[in-house]
Amino acid sequence: MHFMVMRRAGAHNNAGAAPPSAMAIELAAGALRLLRSDGRWRQLDGPFPASELVDGFTLIEAGSTQAAIELVQRWPCDDADAVFEIRVAGCAGGCVGFDERGTAAGTLPRRAAQLTRYVVFIRSDRHAEADLAPPAQVIDVMNQHNEAGVQAGVLLAGEGLRGSASGARIHLSRTRSTVVDGPFTEVKELIAGYWMLQAASRQQAIAWLKNYPYPGSGEVTLELREVREQAAAQSLTPALLQAEQRMRAQLLEAGLRDACGKIGGR
């Protein structure tokens, strides 16, 4: 199974400090939201409540939600209190995710170093939480638009998320961890999916988002965040570097174990 693990934001880094090392995609401070209602867009600039934000995320493979939880519980914790949210990746209805491994059609995203990377979170609502799927023809149009975005050198990755009923949150500290199973009642804090795109400017990224064929004519809320590139991130201490290397080795081991289990079960 494919999971997205998000590090929930906290006061310690909501002002722009370096995100934690366990996240493959680290997000810079500063966010804006685009809200579509009755066919019209409006823009809201942050800051937004920390409870609604994430600092970064990564995608992992695990055999079950419980296996994903156990993997995250072994991650190095670089502060006194961290909250990770685990969500099953893959949206209802057949929309197809993609990343650096390519699209369903075999198109490989092309990273352009001169362009800025942005992550766009699709904020959740009651329909997304209920895993309600759009009509098949709408899904087809979305998949085609995603494919065209990759071919045009705009999109780099994208994935939907299942409702939080199949997810969990892990409160992790240096000495203990606690797990809270979904569903989570504060829908405004949840994310229903993401894209990663690249653009010459924030305005260019916003223009692409406004032209996307979102399902239905109802409300849509998007959150645009700039990716914090590794070169710009604060240096890690030697201890954290070693811990991160151990974590990545555990991820690789878990992925290989899961793959071997599938082969053995055939």
C-alpha positions in Angstrom: 0.0 0.0 0.0 1.0 3.6 -0.7 0.9 6.1 2.2 1.5 9.8 2.6 3.1 10.9 5.9 2.7 14.5 6.8 4.5 16.4 9.6 1.9 18.6 11.2 3.1 22.2 11.8 3.9 23.6 15.2 4.8 26.9 16.7 8.5 25.9 16.8 8.8 26.2 13.0 5.7 28.1 11.8 7.8 31.2 11.7 10.2 29.8 9.1 12.7 27.6 11.0 14.0 24.5 9.2 11.6 21.6 8.9 12.4 18.2 10.4 14.9 15.9 8.6 12.5 12.9 8.2 10.5 14.7 5.4 11.5 14.1 1.8 9.6 17.3 0.8 10.3 20.2 3.1 8.1 23.3 2.8 9.1 26.9 3.3 7.2 29.2 5.6 4.6 31.4 4.0 1.4 30.2 2.3 -1.4 31.5 0.2 -4.8 30.0 -0.5 -7.0 30.1 -3.5 -10.7 29.8 -3.0 -13.2 29.1 -5.8 -16.8 29.8 -5.1 -19.6 30.2 -7.7 -17.0 30.1 -10.5 -14.9 33.0 -9.0 -11.5 32.9 -7.4 -10.2 34.9 -4.5 -6.8 34.8 -2.8 -6.1 34.7 0.9 -2.5 35.3 2.2 -1.3 33.7 5.4 -0.4 33.3 8.1 -2.9 30.5 8.8 -3.5 28.6 12.0 -0.7 26.1 12.7 -3.2 23.4 13.2 -4.2 23.6 9.5 -0.6 23.4 8.2 2.1 20.8 7.5 5.9 21.4 7.5 6.7 18.6 5.0 5.7 15.2 3.8 7.0 12.0 2.3 5.5 8.9 0.6 6.2 5.4 1.8 5.2 1.8 1.0 3.9 -0.5 3.7 1.7 -3.6 3.9 -1.0 -1.9 6.1 -1.7 1.2 8.0 -0.4 -0.5 11.2 2.8 -1.3 9.4 3.1 2.3 8.3 2.5 3.4 11.9 5.2 1.1 13.3 7.7 2.4 10.7 7.0 6.1 11.5 7.4 5.3 15.3 11.0 4.3 14.6 11.8 7.6 12.9 14.3 9.9 14.6 12.6 12.7 16.5 14.5 16.0 16.4 12.4 17.9 18.9 10.4 17.3 22.0 7.1 16.8 20.4 6.1 16.0 16.8 2.9 15.0 15.2 2.8 12.9 12.0 -0.3 12.2 10.1 -0.5 9.0 8.0 -3.0 8.8 5.1 -3.7 6.2 2.5 -2.7 7.5 -0.9 -4.9 7.1 -3.9 -8.2 9.0 -4.5 -11.6 7.4 -5.1 -12.8 7.0 -8.7 -9.7 6.1 -10.6 -7.6 9.3 -10.7 -4.0 8.2 -11.3 -1.2 9.5 -9.2 2.3 10.1 -10.6 5.8 11.1 -9.5 9.4 10.9 -10.7 8.8 7.3 -11.8 6.5 8.6 -14.5 2.8 8.8 -15.4 0.5 5.9 -16.4 1.4 6.7 -20.0 5.1 6.5 -19.2 5.9 10.2 -19.3 8.7 11.2 -17.0 8.5 14.6 -15.2 11.4 16.9 -16.1 12.9 18.9 -13.2 14.1 22.3 -14.4 16.7 23.7 -11.9 16.0 27.3 -12.9 12.3 27.0 -11.9 10.8 27.2 -8.4 9.1 24.1 -7.1 5.7 24.6 -5.4 3.5 22.1 -3.6 -0.3 22.6 -3.9 -2.4 21.0 -1.3 -6.1 20.4 -2.1 -7.9 21.2 1.2 -10.4 18.6 2.2 -14.2 18.9 2.5 -17.0 16.6 3.5 -17.2 15.1 0.0 -13.5 14.2 0.0 -13.7 12.8 3.5 -16.5 10.6 2.4 -14.5 9.3 -0.5 -17.2 10.3 -2.9 -15.9 9.8 -6.5 -16.6 12.2 -9.3 -18.2 10.8 -12.5 -15.8 8.6 -14.6 -15.7 11.2 -17.5 -14.6 13.9 -15.0 -11.8 11.6 -13.7 -10.8 11.0 -17.3 -10.5 14.8 -18.0 -8.4 15.3 -14.8 -6.1 12.4 -15.7 -5.7 13.9 -19.2 -4.9 17.3 -17.8 -2.4 15.9 -15.4 -0.7 14.1 -18.3 -0.6 17.2 -20.4 0.9 19.1 -17.4 3.7 16.6 -17.1 4.4 16.8 -20.8 4.4 20.6 -20.7 7.1 20.5 -18.0 4.8 22.0 -15.3 3.7 19.0 -13.1 6.3 16.9 -11.3 4.1 14.8 -9.0 0.5 14.4 -7.8 -1.6 12.1 -5.7 -5.0 12.0 -4.1 -5.6 10.8 -0.5 -8.4 8.7 1.0 -10.5 10.1 3.8 -9.0 10.2 7.3 -11.1 7.3 8.5 -8.3 5.0 7.2 -5.6 7.2 8.6 -3.9 7.9 11.9 -1.8 10.5 13.8 1.3 9.7 15.8 2.4 12.0 18.6 6.1 11.3 18.8 8.6 12.5 21.3 12.1 11.5 22.3 10.8 9.1 25.0 7.4 7.9 23.8 4.7 7.8 21.1 0.9 7.7 21.1 -1.4 6.9 18.2 -4.8 8.4 17.5 -6.8 6.6 14.8 -9.0 8.5 12.3 -11.4 9.8 11.3 -10.6 13.3 12.3 -13.5 15.7 12.9 -11.8 19.0 12.0 -12.1 18.7 8.2 -10.6 22.2 7.7 -7.3 20.8 9.0 -7.2 17.9 6.5 -5.8 17.6 3.0 -7.4 15.6 0.2 -4.4 15.5 -2.2 -1.5 17.4 -3.6 0.4 18.4 -6.8 4.0 19.4 -7.1 4.6 21.8 -9.9 7.4 24.1 -11.1 7.0 27.6 -12.4 9.0 30.8 -13.0 6.9 32.7 -10.5 4.1 32.3 -8.0 1.8 34.1 -10.4 2.5 31.6 -13.1 1.7 28.7 -10.8 -1.6 30.4 -9.7 -2.6 30.9 -13.4 -2.1 27.1 -14.0 -4.2 26.2 -11.0 -7.1 28.5 -12.0 -7.3 26.7 -15.3 -7.4 23.2 -13.9 -10.7 21.2 -14.6 -11.8 20.7 -11.0 -14.8 18.4 -10.7 -18.1 20.1 -10.3 -18.8 23.8 -9.9 -18.7 24.0 -6.1 -16.2 25.3 -3.8 -12.5 24.5 -4.1 -9.7 25.5 -1.7 -6.1 25.2 -2.6 -3.0 26.0 -0.6 0.2 27.0 -2.4 3.6 26.5 -0.7 7.1 26.9 -1.9 9.4 23.9 -1.5 12.3 24.4 0.7 15.2 23.3 -1.4 17.9 21.2 0.4 20.7 23.8 -0.4 18.7 26.5 1.4 17.8 24.3 4.5 19.7 24.7 7.7 22.5 22.2 8.3 21.8 19.1 10.3 23.9 18.1 13.2 26.1 14.9 12.8 23.7 13.0 15.1 20.7 14.0 13.1 22.5 13.1 9.8 23.2 9.6 11.2 19.6 9.3 12.4 18.3 10.3 9.0 20.5 7.7 7.3 19.2 5.0 9.6 15.6 6.1 8.9 16.2 6.0 5.1 17.7 2.5 5.5 14.6 1.4 7.4 12.4 2.8 4.6 14.4 0.9 2.0 14.3 -2.3 4.1 10.5 -2.0 4.6 9.9 -1.5 0.9 12.0 -4.5 -0.1 10.3 -6.7 2.5 6.9 -5.6 1.2 7.9 -6.3 -2.4 9.3 -9.8 -1.5 6.2 -10.6 0.4 4.0 -9.8 -2.6 6.2 -12.0 -4.8 6.2 -14.9 -2.3 2.4 -14.7 -2.1 1.8 -15.2 -5.8 
